[in-house]
């Protein structure tokens, strides 16, 4: 992709396209707005899991700091939007999030497993795309932003994997991850006409 390639993320079945990268670079304001929404949604997803499984102390110990960090990232992106005079506004959502959520099985404990894996896949895709933007974005301030968040995104999808490993045997995890990762890649095959972090 326009030079050095980003190291593949093991969770992902396919890399992001050159078309996505060029679209993202061409529309920095809209991508920043979407990024702010993504950080807020990630915090909400972590809190939702805490509330769904209130008796799981180890889950709360991991997900509470995660939610706080996601909100710190939201605050940082929001501050950058404000400095640039860009208003935070609702954006139409691509089918990515709903498509993944639809695959979460409803019966427990499979619901918990799928919820962890879906959250991890979203974090993994965020990490991969932030790495691309860090390498290729022409705006130095945005390269700095995405580069600063890379380590956190890597830690986040690793966190969801460790939660899975503490609860289920690895062969089962890998089989289900491969199924969900294939779907995740398929959801990205047709580029959404508007720039989104997950489109």
C-alpha positions in Angstrom: 0.0 0.0 0.0 1.7 3.1 -1.1 5.0 2.0 0.3 5.8 0.0 3.4 3.2 -2.5 4.4 1.7 -2.8 7.8 2.4 -6.0 9.7 -0.6 -8.3 9.3 -2.9 -8.6 12.4 -3.3 -12.3 13.3 -7.0 -11.8 14.2 -7.9 -10.5 10.7 -8.7 -12.7 7.7 -7.8 -10.0 5.1 -6.0 -6.6 5.1 -7.7 -3.3 4.5 -7.8 -2.2 0.9 -5.9 0.6 -0.8 -9.3 2.1 -1.7 -10.2 2.4 2.0 -6.9 4.1 2.8 -7.2 6.6 0.0 -10.8 7.4 1.0 -9.8 7.9 4.6 -7.0 10.2 3.7 -9.2 12.2 1.4 -11.8 12.9 4.1 -10.0 13.6 7.4 -12.8 15.5 9.1 -15.4 12.9 8.5 -13.1 10.1 9.6 -12.3 12.0 12.8 -16.0 12.4 13.6 -16.5 8.7 13.0 -13.4 7.9 15.1 -14.9 9.8 18.0 -18.1 7.8 17.7 -16.1 4.5 17.5 -14.2 5.3 20.8 -17.5 6.1 22.5 -19.1 2.9 21.2 -16.1 0.8 22.3 -16.4 2.2 25.9 -20.1 1.4 25.8 -19.4 -2.2 24.6 -17.1 -2.7 27.5 -19.6 -1.4 30.0 -22.4 -3.4 28.5 -20.4 -6.6 29.0 -19.8 -5.6 32.7 -23.5 -5.0 33.2 -24.5 -8.3 31.4 -22.2 -10.3 33.7 -22.2 -8.5 37.0 -21.0 -11.4 39.1 -17.8 -11.7 37.1 -15.2 -9.8 39.1 -12.3 -10.6 36.8 -14.3 -9.2 33.9 -15.0 -6.0 35.7 -11.3 -5.7 36.7 -10.4 -5.7 33.0 -13.3 -4.0 31.4 -13.6 -1.0 33.7 -10.1 0.4 32.9 -10.7 -0.4 29.2 -13.9 1.6 29.1 -12.2 4.5 30.9 -9.3 4.4 28.4 -11.7 4.4 25.4 -13.4 7.5 26.9 -10.0 9.2 27.3 -9.5 8.5 23.6 -12.9 9.9 22.8 -12.0 13.1 24.7 -8.8 13.4 22.8 -10.4 13.1 19.4 -13.2 15.4 20.5 -10.6 18.0 21.5 -8.9 17.8 18.2 -12.3 18.2 16.4 -13.0 21.3 18.5 -9.5 22.8 17.7 -10.2 22.3 14.0 -13.7 23.8 14.2 -15.4 20.5 13.3 -18.7 19.8 15.0 -19.4 16.3 16.3 -22.5 15.1 14.5 -24.4 11.8 13.9 -23.2 9.8 10.8 -25.1 7.0 9.0 -23.6 3.7 10.1 -22.2 1.2 7.6 -23.4 -2.4 7.9 -20.2 -3.5 9.6 -21.2 -3.3 13.3 -24.7 -4.6 12.8 -23.4 -7.4 10.6 -21.0 -8.6 13.2 -23.5 -8.2 16.1 -26.0 -10.3 14.2 -23.6 -13.3 14.3 -23.4 -13.3 18.1 -25.2 -16.4 19.3 -27.9 -15.8 21.9 -27.5 -18.7 24.3 -24.9 -18.6 27.0 -22.0 -19.2 27.3 -21.6 -18.9 23.6 -23.0 -15.4 23.7 -20.2 -14.3 25.9 -17.6 -16.0 23.7 -18.9 -14.4 20.5 -19.2 -11.0 22.3 -15.5 -11.1 23.3 -14.4 -12.2 19.8 -16.5 -9.6 18.0 -15.2 -6.8 20.2 -11.6 -8.1 19.7 -12.1 -8.2 15.9 -13.3 -4.6 15.9 -10.3 -3.5 18.0 -7.9 -5.5 15.7 -9.3 -3.7 12.6 -9.0 -0.4 14.4 -5.4 -1.1 15.2 -4.6 -2.2 11.6 -6.2 0.9 10.1 -4.6 3.3 12.6 -1.2 1.8 11.6 -2.0 2.5 8.0 -2.9 6.1 8.7 0.2 6.5 10.9 2.4 5.5 8.0 0.6 7.1 5.1 -1.5 10.1 6.3 -0.1 13.4 5.0 -1.3 15.4 8.0 1.4 15.3 10.7 -1.1 16.0 13.6 -3.3 13.1 12.5 -0.3 10.8 12.0 0.7 11.6 15.6 -2.8 11.0 16.9 -3.2 7.6 15.3 0.4 6.6 16.2 -0.2 7.5 19.8 -3.3 5.2 20.0 -1.7 2.2 18.3 -0.4 0.6 21.5 -3.7 0.9 23.2 -5.6 -0.7 20.3 -3.2 -3.6 20.3 -3.6 -4.1 24.0 -7.4 -4.0 23.7 -7.7 -6.8 21.2 -5.2 -8.8 23.2 -7.3 -8.2 26.3 -10.4 -9.7 24.7 -8.3 -12.7 23.5 -7.0 -13.3 27.1 -10.6 -13.2 28.4 -11.5 -15.9 25.9 -8.4 -18.0 26.7 -9.3 -17.9 30.4 -12.7 -19.4 29.7 -12.6 -21.7 26.7 -10.2 -24.2 25.1 -7.9 -22.8 22.4 -9.1 -25.1 19.5 -12.7 -23.9 20.1 -11.5 -20.3 20.2 -9.6 -20.5 17.0 -12.4 -22.2 15.1 -14.9 -19.6 16.1 -12.5 -16.7 15.5 -11.8 -17.9 12.0 -15.5 -18.0 11.3 -16.1 -14.5 12.6 -12.9 -13.1 11.0 -14.0 -14.4 7.6 -17.4 -12.6 8.0 -15.6 -9.5 9.2 -13.5 -9.4 6.0 -16.5 -10.0 3.9 -18.4 -7.1 5.4 -15.5 -4.9 4.2 -15.4 -6.1 0.6 -17.8 -3.4 -0.7 -16.4 0.0 0.4 -19.0 2.2 2.0 -19.5 5.4 -0.1 -18.6 7.6 2.9 -15.4 7.3 4.9 -15.7 5.3 8.1 -13.2 3.5 10.3 -15.0 0.3 9.8 -16.4 0.3 6.3 
